[in-house]
Amino acid sequence: MADLKSTFLEVYSALKRELLEDPAFEWTPESRQWVDRMLDYNVPGGKLNRGLSVIDSYKLLKEGMELTEEEIFLASALGWCIEWLQAYFLVLDDIMDSSHTRRGQPCWFRVPKVGLIAVNDGILLRNHIPRILKNHFKGKAYYVDLVDLFNEVEFQTACGQMIDLITTLEGEKELSKYNLSVHRRIVQYKTAYYSFYLPVACALLMAGENLDNHVVVKNILVEMGTYFQVQDDYLDCFGDPETIGKIGTDIEDFKCSWLVVKALELCTEEQKKLLYDNYGKTNPANVAKVKALYNELNLQAEFAEYERKSYEKLITSIEAHPSKAVQAVLKSFLAKIYKRQK
């Protein structure tokens, strides 16, 4: 795995080099230096799970055949396109949320002399994706499908972000708007398509598959992405900050979290009033009251039951798939996230 990651990072350096020499623009030392620093700050810093899973998935689809150097490079390039997409979303997301830190460092727009130039940097990050695709996939039979795929998933993610933002509008904090179907829709569009479906769809296209024949795979991955986000919501409140690497703020931020939706479903009128009075307030005393209510409602047991049912349902769907290679891809995704602690 360490070897795969170092190869993957070498591909990042190669792609960055090309982008900094892109013939469509007349580069100056200053502009080149800016983009260089901006990329290093925002693109390779995360866990790289999404990008690496393109390579993993492609390997499994090739059923044990040794990959050529070109195949490893191309699968890595697609993986990096997803990491670029992620970077673009996060740079702009942090501005919209007025966040302070990301991946243990200040958000890009909080860096001295960056500020709102970060908006244009986000646009640049997004525009690097078609440049990479054009440079490396233009001659491939699946080129148009790749471009279409990235465009569609970006659209779905932006729409997910929109419903998340308009549901948590300042001054309109209305808990009654929150229910499981609202939660599900936000999660599905904002997270599941780009984090779970996109890496596998890239691998399927590289393996010569037609995505129209894999709607079932898409549905399973979107289910998995939903389960992943519910875990995230759970860990935000009940996870160990040391392990997950951040202190959860979903209660303070009035997030449409699975926990609050579940609490609304289970609580009495009196408990509902307590939730309405304390949810979305930054005062630690208010937050503590919400957490105490979550414990009173035994949401930890509710989550354990949800996790068990989701896992069973996913395994059943996966094992019904006719292709053993596709099953292997889906099972490897599920194994990475089942009962995770971070």
C-alpha positions as CSV (number, residue, x, y, z in Angstrom):
1,M,0.0,0.0,0.0
2,A,2.8,2.4,0.9
3,D,4.3,1.6,-2.5
4,L,1.0,2.3,-4.3
5,K,0.7,5.6,-2.4
6,S,4.3,6.7,-3.4
7,T,3.6,5.9,-7.0
8,F,0.3,7.8,-6.8
9,L,2.1,10.9,-5.4
10,E,4.7,10.7,-8.2
11,V,1.8,11.0,-10.7
12,Y,0.6,14.1,-8.8
13,S,4.0,15.7,-9.4
14,A,3.9,14.8,-13.1
15,L,0.4,16.2,-13.5
16,K,1.3,19.4,-11.7
17,R,4.3,19.8,-13.9
18,E,2.2,19.6,-17.0
19,L,-0.4,22.0,-15.7
20,L,2.3,24.6,-14.8
21,E,3.5,24.4,-18.5
22,D,0.0,24.4,-20.0
23,P,0.5,26.0,-23.5
24,A,-3.0,27.6,-23.4
25,F,-1.7,30.3,-21.1
26,E,1.4,32.5,-21.1
27,W,3.0,31.8,-17.7
28,T,5.0,34.2,-15.6
29,P,7.2,33.2,-12.7
30,E,4.7,34.7,-10.3
31,S,1.6,33.0,-11.7
32,R,3.4,29.7,-11.9
33,Q,4.6,30.0,-8.3
34,W,1.1,30.9,-7.1
35,V,-0.6,27.9,-8.8
36,D,2.3,25.6,-7.6
37,R,1.8,26.7,-4.0
38,M,-2.0,26.6,-4.2
39,L,-2.0,23.0,-5.6
40,D,0.4,21.7,-2.9
41,Y,-1.6,23.4,-0.2
42,N,-5.0,22.0,-1.3
43,V,-4.8,18.9,-3.4
44,P,-2.5,16.2,-1.9
45,G,-3.2,16.9,1.8
46,G,-6.0,14.6,2.6
47,K,-6.2,10.8,3.1
48,L,-6.4,10.3,-0.7
49,N,-9.0,7.5,-0.2
50,R,-11.1,8.6,-3.2
51,G,-8.1,8.8,-5.6
52,L,-6.5,5.6,-4.5
53,S,-9.7,3.6,-4.7
54,V,-9.7,4.2,-8.5
55,I,-6.5,2.1,-8.7
56,D,-7.8,-0.5,-6.2
57,S,-11.1,-0.9,-8.1
58,Y,-9.4,-1.1,-11.5
59,K,-7.1,-3.8,-10.2
60,L,-10.0,-5.8,-8.9
61,L,-11.9,-5.4,-12.2
62,K,-8.8,-6.8,-14.1
63,E,-9.1,-9.9,-11.9
64,G,-5.5,-10.4,-10.9
65,M,-3.9,-9.4,-14.2
66,E,-0.7,-7.5,-13.8
67,L,-1.3,-3.8,-14.7
68,T,1.0,-2.1,-17.2
69,E,2.8,1.1,-16.3
70,E,0.4,3.0,-18.5
71,E,-2.7,1.5,-16.8
72,I,-1.3,2.4,-13.4
73,F,-0.5,6.0,-14.6
74,L,-4.0,6.4,-16.2
75,A,-5.9,5.0,-13.2
76,S,-3.8,7.3,-10.9
77,A,-4.5,10.3,-13.2
78,L,-8.3,9.7,-12.8
79,G,-7.8,9.3,-9.1
80,W,-6.1,12.7,-9.0
81,C,-9.0,14.2,-11.0
82,I,-11.3,13.2,-8.1
83,E,-8.8,14.7,-5.6
84,W,-8.8,17.9,-7.6
85,L,-12.6,17.9,-7.6
86,Q,-12.6,17.4,-3.9
87,A,-10.0,20.2,-3.4
88,Y,-12.2,22.6,-5.5
89,F,-15.3,21.8,-3.4
90,L,-13.4,22.2,-0.1
91,V,-11.8,25.5,-0.9
92,L,-15.2,27.0,-1.8
93,D,-17.0,25.2,0.9
94,D,-14.7,26.6,3.6
95,I,-15.4,30.1,2.4
96,M,-19.2,29.5,2.5
97,D,-19.0,28.0,6.0
98,S,-16.5,30.6,7.3
99,S,-14.4,27.7,8.5
100,H,-11.1,28.2,10.2
101,T,-9.1,25.0,9.7
102,R,-9.1,22.1,7.2
103,R,-6.8,19.0,7.5
104,G,-5.1,20.5,10.5
105,Q,-4.0,23.8,8.8
106,P,-5.7,27.1,8.2
107,C,-8.3,27.0,5.3
108,W,-6.8,28.3,2.1
109,F,-8.8,31.6,2.1
110,R,-7.5,32.3,5.7
111,V,-3.8,32.2,4.5
112,P,-2.3,35.7,4.5
113,K,-2.6,37.4,1.0
114,V,-5.0,34.7,-0.3
115,G,-8.4,35.8,1.0
116,L,-11.0,35.8,-1.7
117,I,-8.5,35.1,-4.4
118,A,-9.4,31.6,-3.2
119,V,-12.7,31.8,-5.1
120,N,-10.7,32.1,-8.4
121,D,-8.3,29.3,-7.2
122,G,-11.4,27.1,-6.7
123,I,-12.4,27.8,-10.3
124,L,-8.8,27.0,-11.5
125,L,-8.9,23.7,-9.6
126,R,-12.1,22.8,-11.3
127,N,-10.7,23.7,-14.7
128,H,-7.6,21.6,-14.2
129,I,-9.7,18.5,-14.5
130,P,-10.6,18.8,-18.2
131,R,-7.0,19.7,-18.9
132,I,-5.8,16.5,-17.3
133,L,-8.5,14.5,-19.1
134,K,-7.6,16.0,-22.4
135,N,-3.9,15.5,-22.0
136,H,-4.2,11.8,-21.1
137,F,-7.5,10.4,-22.4
138,K,-8.3,12.3,-25.6
139,G,-7.5,9.3,-27.8
140,K,-9.5,6.8,-25.7
141,A,-12.9,5.4,-26.7
142,Y,-14.3,6.3,-23.3
143,Y,-13.0,10.0,-23.3
144,V,-16.4,11.6,-23.9
145,D,-18.0,9.3,-21.2
146,L,-15.3,10.4,-18.7
147,V,-15.9,14.1,-19.4
148,D,-19.7,13.5,-19.1
149,L,-19.2,11.6,-15.8
150,F,-17.2,14.3,-14.2
151,N,-19.6,17.0,-15.3
152,E,-22.6,15.1,-14.1
153,V,-21.2,14.3,-10.7
154,E,-20.0,17.8,-10.2
155,F,-23.5,19.0,-11.0
156,Q,-25.1,16.5,-8.5
157,T,-22.6,17.6,-5.8
158,A,-23.2,21.3,-6.3
159,C,-27.0,20.7,-6.0
160,G,-26.4,18.7,-2.8
161,Q,-24.4,21.6,-1.4
162,M,-27.2,23.9,-2.4
163,I,-29.9,22.0,-0.5
164,D,-27.6,21.7,2.5
165,L,-27.0,25.5,2.5
166,I,-30.7,26.5,2.0
167,T,-31.9,24.0,4.6
168,T,-29.6,25.5,7.2
169,L,-30.2,29.1,6.3
170,E,-29.3,31.6,9.0
171,G,-32.3,33.3,10.5
172,E,-34.5,30.4,9.4
173,K,-33.4,27.8,11.8
174,E,-36.5,25.5,11.6
175,L,-35.9,22.1,13.1
176,S,-39.3,20.9,11.8
177,K,-37.8,21.0,8.3
178,Y,-35.5,18.1,9.2
179,N,-36.5,14.5,8.5
180,L,-34.9,11.4,7.2
181,S,-35.8,12.1,3.5
182,V,-34.3,15.6,3.7
183,H,-31.1,14.1,5.3
184,R,-30.9,11.4,2.7
185,R,-31.2,13.7,-0.2
186,I,-28.5,16.1,1.0
187,V,-26.1,13.2,1.7
188,Q,-26.8,11.4,-1.5
189,Y,-26.1,14.4,-3.7
190,K,-23.5,16.2,-1.6
191,T,-21.3,13.2,-0.7
192,A,-22.3,9.8,-2.1
193,Y,-21.9,10.4,-5.9
194,Y,-18.5,11.9,-5.9
195,S,-17.0,9.9,-3.0
196,F,-18.3,6.5,-3.7
197,Y,-19.8,6.2,-7.2
198,L,-17.2,8.4,-9.1
199,P,-14.1,6.3,-8.3
200,V,-15.7,3.1,-9.3
201,A,-17.3,4.6,-12.4
202,C,-13.8,5.8,-13.5
203,A,-12.5,2.3,-13.1
204,L,-15.4,0.8,-15.0
205,L,-14.9,3.2,-17.9
206,M,-11.2,2.3,-18.0
207,A,-12.0,-1.4,-18.1
208,G,-14.1,-0.8,-21.2
209,E,-17.5,-1.0,-19.5
210,N,-20.7,1.0,-20.4
211,L,-22.0,2.8,-17.3
212,D,-25.6,2.4,-18.5
213,N,-25.2,-1.3,-17.8
214,H,-24.2,-0.6,-14.2
215,V,-27.1,1.3,-12.7
216,V,-27.3,-1.4,-9.9
217,V,-23.7,-0.7,-9.0
218,K,-24.4,3.0,-8.8
219,N,-27.4,2.4,-6.5
220,I,-25.3,0.2,-4.2
221,L,-22.5,2.8,-4.0
222,V,-25.0,5.6,-3.3
223,E,-26.4,3.5,-0.5
224,M,-22.9,2.9,0.8
225,G,-22.2,6.6,0.7
226,T,-25.3,7.3,2.7
227,Y,-24.3,4.8,5.3
228,F,-20.8,6.4,5.4
229,Q,-22.3,9.8,6.1
230,V,-24.5,8.5,8.9
231,Q,-21.4,7.1,10.4
232,D,-19.8,10.6,10.1
233,D,-22.8,12.2,11.8
234,Y,-22.5,9.6,14.6
235,L,-18.8,10.1,15.0
236,D,-19.2,13.9,15.0
237,C,-20.9,13.5,18.4
238,F,-19.8,10.2,19.8
239,G,-16.4,9.6,18.2
240,D,-13.1,10.2,20.0
241,P,-11.7,13.6,18.8
242,E,-8.2,12.2,19.1
243,T,-9.1,9.4,16.7
244,I,-11.2,11.3,14.2
245,G,-8.8,14.3,14.2
246,K,-11.4,17.0,14.7
247,I,-13.8,18.2,17.3
248,G,-17.4,17.8,16.0
249,T,-19.6,20.9,15.7
250,D,-22.7,19.5,14.0
251,I,-24.9,20.5,17.0
252,E,-23.6,24.1,17.2
253,D,-23.8,24.4,13.4
254,F,-27.5,23.3,13.3
255,K,-26.5,20.5,10.8
256,C,-29.2,18.3,9.4
257,S,-27.5,15.3,11.1
258,W,-28.8,11.8,11.2
259,L,-28.7,12.1,15.0
260,V,-31.0,15.1,15.3
261,V,-33.4,13.6,12.7
262,K,-33.5,10.3,14.7
263,A,-34.0,12.2,17.9
264,L,-36.9,14.2,16.4
265,E,-38.4,10.9,15.4
266,L,-38.1,9.3,18.9
267,C,-38.7,12.1,21.4
268,T,-41.7,13.2,23.4
269,E,-43.2,16.7,23.1
270,E,-41.2,17.8,26.2
271,Q,-37.9,16.4,24.8
272,K,-38.7,18.0,21.4
273,K,-39.0,21.4,23.2
274,L,-35.6,20.9,24.8
275,L,-34.1,20.1,21.4
276,Y,-35.7,23.2,19.8
277,D,-34.4,25.4,22.6
278,N,-30.8,24.1,22.5
279,Y,-29.9,22.8,19.0
280,G,-27.8,25.2,16.9
281,K,-26.5,27.2,19.8
282,T,-22.8,27.6,20.3
283,N,-22.9,27.8,24.1
284,P,-21.3,24.6,25.5
285,A,-24.2,24.3,28.1
286,N,-26.7,24.1,25.2
287,V,-24.6,21.5,23.4
288,A,-24.3,19.4,26.6
289,K,-28.1,19.4,26.9
290,V,-28.5,18.1,23.4
291,K,-25.9,15.4,24.0
292,A,-27.6,14.4,27.2
293,L,-30.8,14.0,25.3
294,Y,-29.1,11.9,22.7
295,N,-27.9,9.6,25.5
296,E,-31.4,9.6,27.1
297,L,-32.9,8.5,23.7
298,N,-30.2,5.8,23.5
299,L,-29.1,7.0,20.0
300,Q,-25.9,4.8,20.3
301,A,-28.0,1.7,20.3
302,E,-30.2,3.2,17.5
303,F,-27.1,3.7,15.4
304,A,-25.7,0.2,16.1
305,E,-29.0,-1.2,14.9
306,Y,-28.9,1.1,11.8
307,E,-25.4,-0.1,11.1
308,R,-26.3,-3.7,11.4
309,K,-29.3,-3.4,9.0
310,S,-27.4,-1.3,6.5
311,Y,-24.5,-3.8,6.4
312,E,-26.9,-6.8,5.9
313,K,-28.8,-5.0,3.2
314,L,-25.6,-4.0,1.3
315,I,-24.0,-7.5,1.5
316,T,-27.3,-9.0,0.2
317,S,-27.4,-6.5,-2.8
318,I,-23.7,-7.0,-3.5
319,E,-23.9,-10.8,-3.5
320,A,-26.8,-10.7,-5.9
321,H,-24.5,-9.1,-8.5
322,P,-23.6,-11.4,-11.4
323,S,-20.0,-10.4,-11.7
324,K,-17.5,-11.7,-9.1
325,A,-15.1,-8.9,-10.0
326,V,-17.7,-6.2,-9.4
327,Q,-18.6,-7.9,-6.2
328,A,-15.0,-7.7,-5.1
329,V,-14.9,-4.0,-5.8
330,L,-18.0,-3.3,-3.8
331,K,-17.0,-5.6,-0.9
332,S,-13.6,-3.9,-0.7
333,F,-15.3,-0.5,-0.4
334,L,-17.6,-1.8,2.3
335,A,-14.8,-3.5,4.3
336,K,-13.0,-0.1,4.4
337,I,-15.9,1.7,6.1
338,Y,-17.8,-1.0,8.1
339,K,-17.5,-0.2,11.9
340,R,-14.9,2.5,11.3
341,Q,-13.9,4.7,14.2
342,K,-12.6,7.6,12.1
